[in-house]
Amino acid sequence: MRSNSLLLSFLSVALAASATAAPAPADLLAIRVGRAETVSHGAIEHAVLLVEDGVIVAVGADLPVERGIPVLDRPEWTVMPGLVLPYSRLGLDGRAGAEFNPEVSPAAEILPRSEDYEDVLEFGITTLGIYPPGNGVPGQALALRPKGDSLKEMLIEEGVYLKLYFRADARSKKMVKDAWAKVDEYDEKVAKAKEKWTKDQEKSKSSKKPAEGEKKDDEKPAEKPAEKSAESSKGAAKAFVPPPPDDKVKPFLRVRDGKLLPLVSISQSADWAHWLDAIGERKFDFALRVVMQRDLDLYEVQEEIAKRGCMLVMEPEISYQVGTMRQRNLPAEFANAGAKVVLIPRGEELDAHEAWRRDVGELVKYGLSREAALASMTLNGAALMGLDKQFGSLEKGKVANLLFLNGDPLEPATQVVAVMLDGQIVHGEVRQ
Amino acid sequence: MKNRSNSSPARAAAFLVAALMLQGAAFAQEAGAEAQGEDADASAKKNDEGDWFAVVGGDVYTGTGAVLRGATVLSRGGTIRKIGHDIEVPSDAKVLDASGLRVYPGLVALNARGVANRLGGSDYADTFDPYSQNLVLALAAGITTVSESGVAIKLKRREVKGVVVRERYLSTLNYTSNNPRSKSELEQKFEAASKYLREYRDYEEQKKTNKELKEPSARGVDPTIRAILENRSMARFNSTTRTDLLGIARLAQKYKFRPIVEGATEAWTVADELGRAGAYAVIVPRTRRDKSEELLRAGGSSIENAALLHRSGVQVAIQATSTFVDLGGIAGRDILHLPIEAGFAVRGGLPEQAALEGITIVPARILGVEHRVGSLEVGKDCDLIVLDGDLLHYQALVQYTVVDGKLVYEKDKELYYAHIRPRPTALPADAPDARRDKGEEASDAKEEGEETSGDEKPEDEPEEKPKEPEDKPEDGSEDGR
């Protein structure tokens, strides 16, 4: 990243220099299209987008474009945010055991320049969330841009969510309870250490009282033992530093503090009931991954889930009321109940990724709202990874990841004509 | 046969006494309920907490023999607080109107499979599926408690807390003439355990005077058998043949424990022996078994099995042919048809009250949960079903099911039976309630002697009636007459 940033700073200096000289900076582009699906603010007809340095700086209908700014003028096109697929094992092996490894990241698995990334980019997927494989607690997902020669270039952020696989059985419940028990254990340890520290403080210097040592928010407890010895010798100058948490405890501390979102895989209502039983009174946010299958009884707990404000990750599929031939559009039902739904391709293969948009469009015919459908492939996915400030909609300040289509994105015949990643056209022939 | 006829009046008398006791005092608890009050939540429930729930206006068949017409069952926090007439229902109570309907205790189904535990695994508290289709179907069949692998489980819907009522109460023992060695081994185990317990009792007695006495060693004593003899567990046998049943009855009489015999197809041939052993029988009234050709004695299955056992004092629990929820080939013989199965026992001569007990309180006793479920009594769990007719009648459908004072099944709102005979709407107040009258006749069968005189009247009436129209014009009003 260093070489890259160096290069960037060079560029920006050059740009700044040129900006003073010429009215239009080099890296400024106006895009004029027939329609823009902003996702965040509905659709805009005759839309104009202004992109500067790979960031959207203005979005609006018929905005005036200053002379000298290059214009991409395609009234027959529709533009929408690049697709965000937050839940993927694209091109990676999915097999693994059921272990408790909340600290693991799939970073080591990523193979930059893999053809898969190129392909999904052509389908309009501009942000990927890759999760570690396995049941139990396999680890934390990372966010990638599907282009780059090295992991550093591709990596957007690590630890975007914690994957957790849960089912209604004693083992799963024990795993969850144990994880939280460890958190309590750690808290106790911190409390004890603090008590001791306070006593030491009083002992060594009775006059000086420490202001406050927040035990929960501090997360860089690097040199505790060294400090301990220093404490007694130097006295009470330093603030309290809690003992370092175990690697396996750390992610759950972040979960508790709302800094890491657990994505809990469940496959039926009973799992939900037992999950609630397992977490008990603890309050923390989590999202749900629901494996769609033919008979899925999740409608039983739909309201509960929506009321709790859980995001759901599911495939765009029609399921059946259990034991009947009654079709149910669960994604639509959840969206209508107020839950944020993230729809993902129906399989790991490339065809499924290509059909993704079409499959979501199919659900729209069965009652999913257009807004929810578009958000399910963009903004909601970004929100799941905590990246909705950067990606997922056409808004000022967001990264210019754009998907250009020759029609309505939710119509099956519509094709991708161009894809822009960080302000650069990476797919499709575009002449200004 | 002699035995049977002799014991019959005695049994009937005992029955009457029991019925009177229960009717007179609602707080009369099942014997041994206190001994089993091991679960903490039962005592916690006694606190004045939780939601009120009332079932009003129904004919309440308490399962203890009493029938209270148009009565109210009031519960709080899942426990029955009051049963009877003129009960004040708190204003914040949820009220279920059962007028014109019958209220029974929730049914208890033994040896169920795949109802509470659709997900597999043995830890029921952690695998219970409170949303499963089988569960809803079971509730629709009136079942509110099942035992799976010997674990008594409440069929709670939409919750997973507190579903396991009791675990590991039953001990399955193997006693069959096909395996003489294990049979004699079992006898030895009983002998050893019995001897140990005798010695221990002596020791306890003498300890008071002789402090240096040594405690008898429990080594070599089978803990299961010991638990059975100490009434901490119940012995369950799976046996169908006369020989085995007889052996079990004698074993039980010798060592003084109450055996549970499951299957028990030929039990009617040794009913007196089983009765003397205080046995429980779990039978499938529709089982068929041919008599062994080699034996001269009576054998094979009999539709009278349940009736004869009951007459001999054996407590009869009814089980369906298939204990799965089976919607396929043998539909009508699966766990969802438990009352129909009981109906077949009635066809064979079992009194209706005993048939009701055979699918409620007797299986509850077998599971050691009769202090919680199996009948409608104050202090017990509010698990009840509301039917549009006689529970044992093939036409009756469960309209409502209540578990722990919560309405968990409502026929008209579920997929399965909503379209079949929707709940009859209330008749106008002045209309003659035909259905109600019929129900009274059926259940007042005990007073047959008195009614025969009363029954003659309707026969006379038609002769008198033709006169009425003639009288009317003359008198002008009925009051004049």
Interface residues (C-beta under 8 A of the other chain):
Chain A: R167 A168 D169 A170 K173 Q268 S269 A270 A273 H274 D277 D297 E300 V301 Q321 V322 G323 T324
Chain B: R118 L119 G121 D123 D126 T127 F128 D129 P130 Y131 S132 Q133 R158 E159 V160 K161 L415
